[in-house]
């Protein structure tokens, strides 16, 4: 069940963000957070793109926009993501955006972009 967004100041963290191609004037993929920041100031992102638009840099650009927005929020100090162990393209997207491989957990690779040392910046 989705949380009630009417009274949730963090509703942006429960929103599906859509990638739109200006050139093609259509939706090409989407991104989202996996919920509001946790107590330590970390949020996790997820993303996907339609196969016809892969390998054009759209996801790399969109991930940067999403984490830039997140890190401008008062209590966000790091952004996480996970990828399939053998899913190389999403791993490259994260690497290009400065995410660091943190290890494997439950068959997935864990990534983190750490920017702030304190949530009281």
N, C-alpha and C positions, 0 to 999 in steps of 0.2 A: 504494500500500500504506500502511495506517495504521501509525504508529509504535507500538512496543510500549508499552502504557500501564502495564503491571504495574510497570515500573521507572522510570517517568517522573514526576518530582515535579511537572511542569507538566501533568498529565493534564486538568485543568480547561479548558485552552486547546484541547483536542482533543475536547471534549464538546459535544453538541447540547443546548442549553438550550431548554426547551419553555415556551411561553406557554399558561397555562391560564386560562380564564374561570371565576371563581367563580360568577358569575351563571348561566352556561349549563352549568357543570360539564363542560367539554370542552376539548380542545386547540384553540387558535385560530391558532397560528403557532409559529415557532421562531427562535432566534438562535444564533450560534456565533462563535468566533474563527477566524481563518484560520491558526492555529498559535500557538506560544509567542512571547513577546516576543523581538524581535530584539536585537542588540547595543546599539542606541541606546535600548532601553526602549520601543519602539513595538509595539503590537498592532493588528491589523485585525479589524473586526467585520463580520458579515453578518447579514441578518435577512429574514424574510418572514412574511406573515400571509395566512390564507385570505380570499378576497374577501368573504365574508359578514360579516367583522368589520372591514373597512377603514373608515377615516374616523371612528373612535371614540376615538382617542387611545391605544389599547392599545400600538402600536408605539413611540410617543414615550415612554411610561412604561417599557416593557421595555428600550429602548435605554439609558435613564438608569440603570436597575438594573444592566445589564450593564457599562457603563463605570464606574459607581461601584464595583462589585466589583473590576474590573480595576485601577483606580487605587489600591485598598487593598493590592494585591500589591506586594511589596518592589521589584521591578525594572521596574515599568511606570510610564512617565512621560508617555506620550501614546497616544491611541487614534485609529485611522484608519478610514476607510470609503470605498467608492467607489459611485457610482450611475451608471445610464445617463444619457446626456446629456439625453434628453428625458423622463426618469422623474421628474416633479415631486414626487409624494407622498413618496418616500424622501428627496429633497433637503430638503423641509420638515421632516421628522422630524429630520434632522441639524441643520438651522438652529435649530429649537426647542430642541435640546439643547446649543447653543453651539459646534457644529462650524463651522470656517471653511473656505470653498472655497479650495483650494490650486492649482487649475488642471486642465487636461485631459491625459490620457495614454491612448494607445491607444483613443480613442473613449469613454472614461469620465471622469466628474468625480471628482476626488480631494478628500477632506475630512479635516480633522484637528482633534482636540480636544487642545490642548496644555495641560498643567496644571503639571507639575513641570519645574524647570530643571535638576535633577540627579537621577540615579538613586540617589544616596546620601543621600536625605532620611530 
